[in-house]
């Protein structure tokens, strides 16, 4: 289904626009919802684990919503720079049944995918971009999140508009004109996308580190936010720190979602230096539960 510019600007109360609202609809049945707020996991949080280990960790922690990082789908050895062409061939030639098998693993574990995280860069071929959408559909994810290059947005938008699949741009704290670190960068991508469902994957920790206010941005733009990344960082490009020790408004963000009933998945992304992954993820989950209790 294609989405018109008029439809894109018809905002829904649930916090998503037009086709993007399918993300909220899909996640209504998820169980890791605390007083109305859906707490999920960005699988990059367990980048030191295999996918099977990560799924087991989410089950142990009671998490039933996941944003699946491409690094848990693609062969680890092919993600090295000197294997770029091998990875390109793998992406475009791997049978779709491989991705259906991954979807089945999540289904058996009772975990739904809120998005597939495929980061489209300038060096992606058109076939790779198209394939990213095919993989997303096969996985059963309703949206793509992407640490994309700004210059590739027009190519992404062509496929997103044709297939009606939202692509939510992810921000980091780096100030690079071809990446995303500010509200203005999100606005530019949406303009470049035209009628396509170009959306936002708002990382509140990175936005704080880049000295912007994620809470103000969320309040003004919640209709375009497909998923949130929860982490804590210090301002002025400061490091990742344990939750509650930095400047990111994690507590305030969760309470805002609860108050406004915006059905936006709030995904834990564990990046600070801690004891071990499972212990720290449990602390993050408990933090969310305590705030929302």
C-alpha positions as CSV (number, residue, x, y, z in Angstrom):
1,X,0.0,0.0,0.0
2,X,1.3,3.4,-1.0
3,X,1.1,6.4,1.3
4,X,0.3,9.9,0.1
5,X,1.7,13.1,1.5
6,X,-1.7,14.0,2.8
7,X,-2.1,10.6,4.5
8,X,1.4,10.9,6.0
9,X,0.5,14.2,7.6
10,X,-2.8,12.9,9.1
11,X,-1.5,12.2,12.5
12,X,-3.1,9.6,14.8
13,X,-3.5,9.8,18.5
14,X,-1.5,6.7,19.1
15,X,1.7,8.4,18.2
16,X,2.2,7.0,14.6
17,X,1.1,8.2,11.2
18,X,-0.7,6.2,8.5
19,X,1.1,2.9,7.8
20,X,3.4,3.5,10.8
21,X,0.4,2.8,13.1
22,X,0.8,-0.9,12.3
23,X,3.8,-1.0,14.6
24,X,1.5,-0.1,17.5
25,X,-1.2,-2.4,16.4
26,X,1.2,-5.4,16.2
27,X,2.6,-4.7,19.6
28,X,-0.7,-4.5,21.5
29,X,-0.5,-8.2,22.1
30,X,3.0,-8.1,23.5
31,X,3.3,-8.9,27.2
32,X,6.3,-6.9,28.5
33,X,4.0,-3.9,29.0
34,X,4.2,-2.2,32.3
35,X,1.2,0.0,33.2
36,X,0.6,0.7,29.5
37,X,4.2,1.1,28.3
38,X,5.8,-1.5,26.1
39,X,9.4,-2.2,27.1
40,X,11.4,-4.0,24.5
41,X,15.0,-4.8,23.7
42,X,17.3,-3.7,20.9
43,X,19.2,-6.9,20.3
44,X,22.5,-5.0,19.9
45,X,22.3,-5.0,23.7
46,X,23.5,-8.7,23.7
47,X,26.0,-8.3,20.8
48,X,28.4,-10.5,22.8
49,X,25.9,-13.4,22.4
50,X,24.6,-15.5,19.6
51,X,21.0,-14.9,18.5
52,X,19.8,-18.0,20.3
53,X,21.5,-16.9,23.5
54,X,19.9,-13.4,23.2
55,X,16.5,-14.8,22.7
56,X,16.9,-17.0,25.8
57,X,18.0,-13.9,27.7
58,X,14.9,-12.0,26.7
59,X,12.7,-14.9,27.7
60,X,14.5,-15.0,31.1
61,X,14.0,-11.3,31.6
62,X,10.3,-11.4,30.5
63,X,10.9,-9.3,27.4
64,X,8.5,-10.1,24.6
65,X,9.3,-7.3,22.1
66,X,12.5,-7.0,20.1
67,X,14.1,-4.7,17.6
68,X,16.4,-7.1,15.8
69,X,19.9,-5.8,15.0
70,X,21.3,-6.9,11.6
71,X,24.4,-8.2,13.3
72,X,22.3,-11.0,14.7
73,X,21.1,-12.0,11.3
74,X,24.2,-11.6,9.1
75,X,27.2,-13.8,9.5
76,X,29.6,-12.2,11.9
77,X,32.7,-12.9,9.7
78,X,31.2,-11.1,6.7
79,X,30.7,-7.9,8.6
80,X,34.4,-7.1,8.5
81,X,35.4,-4.4,6.0
82,X,37.5,-6.6,3.8
83,X,34.5,-8.9,3.3
84,X,32.2,-6.2,2.0
85,X,31.5,-7.8,-1.4
86,X,30.9,-11.2,0.2
87,X,28.4,-9.6,2.5
88,X,26.7,-7.9,-0.5
89,X,26.3,-11.2,-2.2
90,X,25.1,-12.9,1.0
91,X,22.4,-10.2,1.5
92,X,21.0,-10.5,-2.0
93,X,21.4,-14.3,-2.6
94,X,20.5,-15.9,0.8
95,X,17.2,-17.8,0.4
96,X,14.3,-16.2,2.3
97,X,13.7,-19.4,4.2
98,X,16.8,-18.5,6.3
99,X,15.0,-15.4,7.5
100,X,11.7,-17.4,8.0
101,X,13.6,-19.7,10.3
102,X,14.8,-16.7,12.4
103,X,11.2,-15.5,12.6
104,X,10.1,-18.9,13.7
105,X,12.7,-18.8,16.6
106,X,11.1,-15.6,17.8
107,X,7.6,-17.0,17.4
108,X,8.4,-20.1,19.4
109,X,9.8,-17.9,22.2
110,X,6.7,-15.7,22.3
111,X,8.7,-12.6,21.2
112,X,7.4,-10.1,18.6
113,X,9.6,-8.0,16.4
114,X,8.9,-4.3,16.5
115,X,11.4,-3.5,13.8
116,X,14.4,-4.9,11.8
117,X,17.5,-2.8,12.2
118,X,19.2,-2.5,8.8
119,X,21.6,0.4,8.4
120,X,21.5,1.5,4.8
121,X,24.8,3.3,3.8
122,X,26.1,4.9,0.6
123,X,27.8,1.8,-0.4
124,X,24.6,-0.2,-0.4
125,X,23.5,-1.2,-3.9
126,X,19.9,-0.7,-4.9
127,X,19.5,-4.5,-4.8
128,X,20.7,-4.5,-1.2
129,X,18.3,-1.8,-0.2
130,X,15.4,-3.7,-1.8
131,X,16.5,-6.9,-0.1
132,X,16.5,-5.2,3.3
133,X,12.8,-4.6,2.8
134,X,12.2,-8.2,1.7
135,X,14.0,-9.5,4.8
136,X,11.9,-7.2,7.0
137,X,8.7,-8.6,5.5
138,X,9.9,-12.2,5.8
139,X,10.8,-11.6,9.5
140,X,7.3,-10.2,10.0
141,X,8.6,-6.9,11.3
142,X,6.3,-3.9,10.6
143,X,9.1,-1.3,10.2
144,X,12.8,-0.8,9.6
145,X,15.1,1.2,11.9
146,X,18.3,2.4,10.2
147,X,21.5,4.2,11.1
148,X,21.5,5.4,7.6
149,X,23.5,7.9,5.6
150,X,21.5,11.0,4.8
151,X,22.5,10.8,1.1
152,X,20.9,7.4,0.7
153,X,17.5,8.5,2.0
154,X,16.0,9.2,-1.5
155,X,16.8,5.6,-2.6
156,X,15.3,4.3,0.7
157,X,12.2,6.4,0.2
158,X,11.5,5.0,-3.2
159,X,11.2,1.5,-1.9
160,X,9.5,2.5,1.4
161,X,6.8,4.4,-0.5
162,X,6.2,1.5,-2.9
163,X,5.9,-1.1,-0.2
164,X,4.4,1.0,2.5
165,X,7.0,0.0,5.1
166,X,8.2,2.8,7.5
167,X,11.9,3.4,7.8
168,X,12.9,5.1,11.0
169,X,16.2,7.0,11.0
170,X,18.4,6.5,14.1
171,X,20.4,9.2,15.6
172,X,23.9,9.1,17.1
173,X,25.8,11.9,18.9
174,X,28.4,12.3,16.2
175,X,28.1,15.6,14.3
176,X,28.5,14.4,10.7
177,X,26.5,16.0,7.8
178,X,25.8,12.6,6.3
179,X,24.5,11.0,9.5
180,X,21.8,11.9,12.1
181,X,22.5,13.6,15.4
182,X,19.9,16.4,15.7
183,X,16.2,17.2,15.2
184,X,17.2,19.2,12.1
185,X,18.7,16.0,10.6
186,X,15.4,14.1,11.2
187,X,13.5,17.0,9.5
188,X,15.8,16.9,6.5
189,X,15.3,13.2,6.0
190,X,11.6,13.5,6.2
191,X,11.7,16.3,3.6
192,X,14.0,14.2,1.3
193,X,11.6,11.3,1.7
194,X,8.7,13.2,0.2
195,X,5.5,11.1,0.4
196,X,7.4,8.0,1.7
197,X,6.9,6.9,5.3
198,X,10.3,8.1,6.6
199,X,10.1,8.1,10.4
200,X,12.2,8.4,13.5
201,X,14.0,5.9,15.8
202,X,14.8,8.3,18.6
203,X,17.8,7.5,20.8
204,X,17.4,9.6,23.9
205,X,20.9,9.0,25.2
206,X,22.7,9.9,22.0
207,X,20.5,13.0,21.6
208,X,21.5,14.2,25.1
209,X,25.1,13.6,24.3
210,X,24.8,15.8,21.3
211,X,23.3,18.5,23.5
212,X,19.7,18.3,22.3
213,X,16.6,17.7,24.3
214,X,15.0,14.3,23.5
215,X,11.9,15.0,25.7
216,X,11.0,18.2,23.9
217,X,11.6,16.5,20.6
218,X,9.4,13.5,21.5
219,X,6.6,15.8,22.8
220,X,6.5,17.7,19.5
221,X,7.1,14.8,17.1
222,X,5.7,11.7,18.7
223,X,3.6,11.0,15.6
224,X,6.7,10.2,13.7
225,X,8.5,8.1,16.3
226,X,8.4,4.4,15.5
227,X,10.6,3.2,18.4
228,X,12.7,4.7,21.2
229,X,16.2,3.6,22.3
230,X,16.7,3.9,26.1
231,X,20.2,4.5,27.3
232,X,22.0,7.0,29.6
233,X,24.8,9.3,28.6
234,X,26.4,12.5,29.7
235,X,26.1,15.7,27.8
236,X,28.9,17.2,25.6
237,X,29.6,13.8,23.8
238,X,29.9,12.2,27.2
239,X,30.2,8.4,27.7
240,X,27.5,5.8,28.2
241,X,26.9,5.4,31.9
242,X,24.7,3.2,34.1
243,X,21.1,4.3,34.1
244,X,20.4,7.1,36.4
245,X,24.0,8.4,36.4
246,X,23.8,10.4,33.3
247,X,21.8,13.3,31.7
248,X,19.3,11.3,29.6
249,X,15.7,11.7,30.8
250,X,14.9,8.0,30.9
251,X,12.4,8.3,33.8
252,X,10.7,11.3,32.4
253,X,10.4,9.6,28.9
254,X,8.8,6.5,30.4
255,X,6.3,8.6,32.4
256,X,5.5,10.7,29.4
257,X,4.7,7.6,27.3
258,X,2.5,6.4,30.2
259,X,0.7,9.7,30.7
260,X,0.0,10.3,27.0
261,X,-0.7,6.6,26.2
262,X,1.6,6.8,23.2
263,X,2.1,3.2,22.0
264,X,5.7,3.6,21.1
265,X,8.0,0.6,21.9
266,X,10.7,1.8,24.4
267,X,13.7,-0.4,23.6
268,X,16.5,-1.0,26.1
269,X,19.9,-0.6,24.4
270,X,22.7,-1.6,26.8
271,X,26.0,0.0,25.9
272,X,27.7,1.1,29.1
273,X,30.5,-0.8,30.7
274,X,29.0,-3.1,33.3
275,X,29.6,-6.4,35.0
276,X,28.0,-8.8,32.6
277,X,25.3,-8.4,30.0
278,X,22.5,-10.4,31.7
279,X,23.0,-8.7,35.0
280,X,23.0,-5.2,33.5
281,X,20.0,-5.9,31.3
282,X,18.1,-7.1,34.3
283,X,19.0,-3.8,36.1
284,X,17.6,-1.8,33.1
285,X,14.4,-3.8,33.0
286,X,14.0,-3.4,36.8
287,X,14.6,0.4,36.3
288,X,11.7,0.6,33.9
289,X,9.4,-1.5,36.1
290,X,10.2,0.7,39.1
291,X,9.4,3.9,37.2
292,X,6.2,2.6,35.8
293,X,4.9,0.9,38.9
